[in-house]
């Protein structure tokens, strides 16, 4: 009997998360209802219904209470309390002093409630990723129609204007599709994931938000570092990286020599040549290593330790370059082009620094609305990242994938203002990456150390 009740509660959780994803990604921000964007008003209703089901099951003894587990729980609880007090304070504000706005406070409260409710997920459901891809294809199709025709479709026009918001939307199916393709074993589903991810890449490049392109590059390099680097995983990751690089290096041909797009990102042919040279050099090093792998090895079990070390080095090097570019700011424009290589460096630094300065930051936007809420959010983010580090394991590949998506989102918030519609979906991955209940997968793998020409088995 208890098993049936638990199964019923799990079904309620699946329905709740499914509706949450659909409402978050499909509903527009207009019109506002009770001073809140429409999707957040609907999510508040969902959260209230789920809370009612949860309280009913607790009273019946079917499920137990959840205790506060970490610092992030306390920070989110304080965030809810502070913003509820702020809303109450604004309700007693004199209306003659001006219009009363509490949208930011309402969003914080609803996201905080969803945080605690999403912690009830016991199993990472692969169907959530598929649903995000299905909805993502619908939204990218609508957005592509606006890019090609110039005809605005309701709230989607905001995404066309603001590349930062559009990037937060478009990166979601790109990240999910990349991880689904890298982990999928079925041939037909792999073809679908490859196609859906390639479409997402194309739309992300049309949007041409420079920080998002850098973050996607970091993700490609981080996949073999965060997830067990089997030969099959590395191969699929590099296939997507190559598709992304080829599309990026050839976008200038589409924008400069055709009139297909109404929104044309600023791309130079010189920049495309530099990207193709870098892509070719990277391919030389990759295939030089790949050709040394024996053909008879099982690629699903073969772990490439040396290649993981190479990806880790490339990831750190790219991080240092990114930090130097961003910290350089407007100083890059004052450098002369005379010394050899300076023009090459400036061609990558100037677009990035310009996009960072113009795009703003989600944390600065929060700080402008409420300093206390920003500090609580920052405390919750730091606690979450620390718990992710302790929770990471090669034996939990789905959790590691959720951690990668969550880290990509947190990085994005520093360089653009994400669209509030997709914040609950990113929150889902953030919670899954920290409070996972995925069982560790004990598998036999083959470790190949090419430098010593030695193979050994481990569990």
C-alpha positions in Angstrom: 0.0 0.0 0.0 2.8 2.4 0.9 4.5 1.6 -2.4 1.4 2.6 -4.3 1.2 5.9 -2.4 4.8 6.7 -3.0 4.3 5.9 -6.7 1.3 8.3 -6.8 3.4 11.0 -5.2 6.2 10.4 -7.8 3.6 10.8 -10.6 2.4 14.1 -9.0 6.1 15.3 -9.0 6.5 14.3 -12.7 3.3 16.1 -13.7 4.4 19.2 -11.6 7.8 19.4 -13.2 6.4 18.8 -16.7 3.9 21.6 -16.3 6.5 23.8 -14.8 8.8 23.4 -17.9 5.9 24.0 -20.3 4.6 27.1 -18.6 8.1 28.5 -18.1 9.2 28.1 -21.7 5.9 28.6 -23.6 4.1 31.4 -21.8 4.9 35.0 -22.4 5.5 37.7 -19.8 2.5 39.7 -21.0 -0.1 40.3 -19.8 0.7 40.7 -16.1 -1.6 39.2 -13.6 -1.7 40.7 -10.0 1.5 42.5 -10.7 3.3 39.4 -11.8 4.3 38.1 -15.3 1.8 35.5 -16.5 4.1 32.5 -16.3 5.0 33.3 -12.7 1.3 33.7 -11.8 0.7 30.2 -13.2 3.7 28.8 -11.5 2.5 30.2 -8.2 -0.7 28.3 -8.7 1.2 25.1 -9.5 3.4 25.6 -6.4 0.3 26.1 -4.3 -1.4 23.0 -5.7 1.8 20.9 -5.2 2.2 22.2 -1.6 -1.4 21.3 -0.9 -0.7 17.7 -2.1 2.5 17.5 -0.1 0.8 18.7 3.1 -2.1 16.2 2.6 0.4 13.3 2.2 2.4 14.4 5.2 -0.8 14.5 7.4 -1.7 11.0 6.1 1.8 9.8 6.9 2.6 8.8 3.3 5.7 11.0 3.2 7.9 12.6 5.8 9.1 16.1 6.5 12.2 17.5 4.8 14.7 19.3 7.0 17.0 22.1 6.1 20.1 20.5 4.8 22.7 23.2 4.0 23.5 26.9 3.9 21.7 27.4 0.6 18.4 26.2 2.3 18.8 28.8 5.0 19.6 31.5 2.4 16.6 30.7 0.3 14.3 30.6 3.3 15.6 34.0 4.4 15.2 35.2 0.8 11.5 34.2 0.9 10.9 35.8 4.3 12.6 39.1 3.3 10.7 39.5 0.1 7.4 38.7 1.7 8.1 41.4 4.2 9.0 43.7 1.4 5.7 43.0 -0.4 3.8 43.6 2.8 5.6 46.9 3.3 4.8 48.0 -0.2 1.2 47.2 0.3 1.1 49.9 3.0 3.0 52.4 0.9 1.2 55.6 0.2 -0.1 55.3 -3.4 0.3 59.0 -4.0 4.1 58.6 -3.9 4.0 56.7 -7.2 3.2 53.3 -8.7 3.8 50.3 -6.5 6.0 47.6 -8.1 6.7 44.3 -6.5 7.5 42.1 -9.5 11.1 41.4 -8.4 10.0 40.4 -4.9 7.2 38.2 -6.2 9.6 36.4 -8.6 12.1 35.8 -5.7 9.3 34.3 -3.5 8.0 32.0 -6.2 11.5 30.8 -7.2 12.3 30.2 -3.5 9.1 28.1 -3.1 10.0 26.2 -6.3 13.5 25.5 -4.9 12.1 23.7 -1.9 9.5 21.8 -3.9 12.0 20.7 -6.6 14.1 19.2 -3.8 11.4 16.4 -3.6 12.5 14.9 -6.9 13.9 11.5 -6.1 14.9 10.3 -9.6 16.4 12.3 -12.4 13.9 11.7 -15.2 15.5 11.7 -18.7 12.1 12.8 -20.1 12.6 16.3 -18.7 15.5 16.8 -21.1 13.5 15.5 -24.0 10.6 17.9 -23.1 13.0 20.8 -23.0 14.3 19.9 -26.5 10.7 19.6 -27.9 9.7 22.9 -26.5 13.0 24.4 -27.5 12.5 23.4 -31.1 9.1 25.1 -31.1 10.5 28.3 -29.6 13.5 28.4 -31.9 11.2 27.9 -34.9 9.2 30.9 -33.8 12.3 33.0 -33.2 13.8 32.0 -36.5 10.6 33.2 -38.3 11.2 36.6 -36.7 14.8 36.7 -37.7 14.0 35.8 -41.3 10.7 37.7 -41.9 11.1 40.6 -39.5 7.5 40.1 -38.3 7.2 40.3 -34.6 5.2 37.6 -32.7 4.1 38.9 -29.3 6.6 38.6 -26.5 9.2 36.9 -28.7 10.1 40.3 -30.0 11.8 41.1 -26.6 14.2 38.2 -27.3 15.0 39.6 -30.7 15.9 43.0 -29.2 17.8 41.7 -26.2 20.5 39.2 -27.2 21.3 38.4 -23.5 17.7 37.2 -22.9 17.6 35.3 -26.1 21.0 33.7 -25.3 19.6 32.4 -21.9 16.7 30.9 -23.8 18.7 29.4 -26.7 21.5 28.0 -24.6 19.0 25.8 -22.7 18.3 23.4 -25.6 21.9 23.6 -26.8 23.2 22.5 -23.4 20.6 19.8 -22.9 20.9 18.5 -26.5 24.7 18.4 -26.2 24.6 16.3 -23.1 21.8 14.1 -24.3 23.7 13.3 -27.6 26.9 12.6 -25.7 25.2 10.0 -23.4 22.7 8.5 -25.8 23.2 4.9 -27.0 20.2 4.6 -29.4 21.0 5.4 -33.0 17.7 7.0 -33.9 17.5 9.1 -30.8 21.1 10.2 -31.3 20.2 11.4 -34.8 17.4 13.5 -33.3 19.5 14.9 -30.6 22.2 15.8 -33.1 19.8 17.6 -35.4 18.0 19.4 -32.6 21.3 20.6 -31.1 22.6 21.7 -34.5 19.5 23.8 -34.9 20.1 25.3 -31.5 23.7 26.1 -32.4 22.5 27.9 -35.6 20.0 30.0 -33.7 22.5 30.8 -30.9 25.0 32.0 -33.6 22.4 34.2 -35.3 21.6 35.8 -32.0 25.4 36.3 -31.6 25.7 37.0 -27.9 29.5 36.8 -27.5 29.6 35.7 -23.8 27.2 32.8 -24.6 29.5 31.6 -27.4 32.5 31.6 -25.0 30.4 29.7 -22.4 29.4 27.1 -25.0 33.1 26.6 -25.8 33.9 26.1 -22.2 31.1 23.5 -22.0 32.6 21.5 -24.9 36.0 21.5 -23.2 34.5 20.7 -19.7 32.4 17.7 -20.7 35.3 15.2 -20.8 36.6 16.8 -17.5 33.3 16.6 -15.5 31.9 13.3 -17.0 34.0 10.1 -17.3 36.0 10.6 -20.5 35.2 7.5 -22.4 36.3 7.4 -26.0 32.7 7.4 -27.2 31.9 10.5 -25.1 34.9 12.4 -26.3 34.1 11.5 -29.9 30.5 12.7 -29.7 31.6 15.8 -27.8 34.1 16.7 -30.5 31.5 16.1 -33.3 29.3 18.7 -31.8 32.3 21.0 -31.1 33.3 20.7 -34.8 29.7 21.5 -36.0 29.6 24.5 -33.7 33.0 25.7 -34.9 32.2 25.3 -38.6 28.9 27.1 -38.2 30.6 30.0 -36.3 33.4 30.4 -38.8 31.0 30.5 -41.7 28.4 32.8 -40.3 30.1 35.7 -42.0 29.3 34.2 -45.4 25.6 34.0 -44.5 25.4 37.5 -43.1 27.6 39.4 -45.6 26.6 37.7 -48.9 22.9 36.9 -48.4 19.8 38.8 -47.4 18.2 35.8 -45.7 18.3 37.3 -42.2 16.7 40.5 -41.0 19.0 40.5 -37.9 22.6 40.4 -39.1 25.3 39.8 -36.5 28.5 41.8 -37.2 31.0 39.2 -38.4 34.1 39.9 -40.5 35.8 37.6 -42.9 39.1 38.1 -41.2 37.6 36.9 -37.9 36.2 33.8 -39.7 39.7 33.0 -41.1 41.2 33.2 -37.6 38.5 30.8 -36.3 39.1 28.3 -39.1 42.9 28.3 -38.5 42.2 27.7 -34.8 39.8 24.9 -35.6 42.3 23.3 -38.0 45.1 23.4 -35.4 42.8 21.9 -32.8 41.8 19.1 -35.2 45.5 18.3 -35.9 46.2 17.7 -32.2 43.0 15.8 -31.6 43.4 13.4 -34.5 47.1 12.9 -33.7 46.0 11.5 -30.4 42.9 9.7 -31.6 44.9 7.7 -34.3 46.9 6.2 -31.5 43.9 4.4 -30.0 43.7 0.7 -30.9 40.7 0.0 -33.1 39.7 -3.2 -31.3 39.0 -1.3 -28.0 35.4 -0.9 -26.7 34.9 2.9 -26.9 32.1 2.8 -24.4 34.4 1.4 -21.7 37.7 3.0 -22.9 38.7 5.9 -20.6 41.1 8.4 -22.0 43.0 9.8 -18.9 45.7 11.6 -20.8 43.1 13.3 -23.1 41.2 14.4 -20.0 44.3 16.1 -18.7 44.7 17.8 -22.1 41.1 19.1 -21.9 41.6 20.3 -18.4 44.7 22.2 -19.5 42.9 23.7 -22.4 40.0 24.7 -20.2 42.2 26.4 -17.7 44.2 28.2 -20.5 40.9 29.4 -22.1 39.7 30.6 -18.7 42.9 32.7 -18.2 42.5 34.2 -21.7 38.9 35.0 -21.0 39.7 36.7 -17.7 42.5 38.7 -19.3 40.1 39.8 -22.1 37.3 40.8 -19.8 39.6 42.6 -17.2 41.3 44.5 -20.1 38.0 46.3 -20.8 38.3 49.3 -23.1 42.1 49.2 -22.9 42.2 46.8 -25.8 40.9 49.5 -28.2 43.9 51.7 -27.4 46.5 49.1 -28.3 48.3 49.6 -31.7 48.0 47.0 -34.4 51.7 47.3 -35.3 53.3 44.4 -33.4 52.6 41.0 -35.0 49.8 39.2 -33.4 48.2 42.2 -31.6 45.5 42.6 -34.3 44.8 38.9 -33.9 44.3 39.2 -30.2 42.2 42.4 -30.5 39.9 40.7 -33.0 38.8 38.3 -30.2 39.1 40.7 -27.2 37.2 43.7 -28.5 33.9 41.9 -29.4 33.9 40.2 -26.0 34.6 43.3 -23.9 32.1 45.3 -25.9 29.4 42.7 -25.4 30.1 42.5 -21.6 29.9 46.3 -21.2 26.7 46.6 -23.2 25.0 43.5 -22.0 25.2 44.2 -18.3 25.0 41.6 -15.5 22.1 39.8 -13.8 23.7 40.4 -10.4 23.9 44.1 -11.0 20.2 44.1 -12.0 19.4 42.3 -8.8 21.5 44.7 -6.8 19.5 47.6 -8.3 16.3 46.0 -7.1 17.4 44.8 -3.6 20.8 44.7 -2.0 19.7 42.2 0.7 18.1 39.8 -1.8 21.3 40.0 -3.9 23.5 39.1 -0.9 21.2 36.1 0.0 21.2 34.9 -3.6 25.0 35.2 -3.7 25.3 33.2 -0.5 23.0 30.5 -1.9 25.0 30.4 -5.2 28.3 30.0 -3.3 26.9 27.3 -1.1 25.4 25.5 -4.1 28.7 25.5 -6.0 30.6 24.2 -3.0 28.1 21.4 -2.5 28.3 20.6 -6.2 32.1 20.1 -5.8 31.6 17.7 -3.0 28.8 15.9 -4.7 30.6 15.4 -8.0 31.3 11.8 -9.0 32.1 10.0 -12.3 29.7 7.3 -11.1 26.8 9.8 -11.4 26.8 10.9 -15.1 23.4 12.4 -15.1 24.1 14.4 -12.0 27.4 15.6 -13.5 25.5 16.8 -16.6 23.1 18.7 -14.4 26.0 20.3 -12.6 27.5 21.4 -15.9 24.3 23.1 -17.0 23.9 24.8 -13.7 27.5 26.1 -13.8 27.0 27.4 -17.3 23.9 29.2 -16.2 25.6 30.7 -13.1 28.5 31.9 -15.4 26.0 33.4 -17.8 24.3 35.5 -15.1 27.6 37.5 -14.6 27.7 38.7 -18.3 24.0 39.2 -19.2 20.6 39.5 -17.8 18.8 36.2 -18.3 15.2 36.0 -19.3 13.1 35.4 -16.2 10.9 32.9 -18.1 13.6 30.2 -18.1 14.9 30.8 -14.6 12.7 28.0 -13.2 14.1 25.5 -15.7 17.6 26.4 -14.8 16.6 26.2 -11.1 15.5 22.6 -11.8 19.0 21.7 -13.0 20.6 23.6 -10.1 18.5 21.6 -7.6 19.1 18.3 -9.4 22.9 18.9 -9.4 23.0 19.4 -5.6 20.2 17.2 -4.1 20.6 14.3 -6.4 19.4 10.8 -5.6 21.0 9.1 -8.5 22.4 5.7 -7.8 26.1 5.3 -8.5 26.9 3.3 -11.6 29.5 0.7 -10.9 31.0 -0.2 -14.3 34.1 -1.9 -15.5 36.2 0.4 -17.6 39.5 0.1 -19.5 42.0 2.8 -18.8 44.4 3.5 -21.7 47.7 5.2 -21.0 49.2 5.8 -24.4 52.4 7.4 -23.2 53.3 4.2 -21.3 51.4 1.8 -23.7 49.7 0.1 -20.8 46.1 -1.0 -20.2 44.5 -2.0 -16.9 41.0 -2.7 -15.7 39.3 -1.0 -12.8 35.8 -0.8 -11.3 
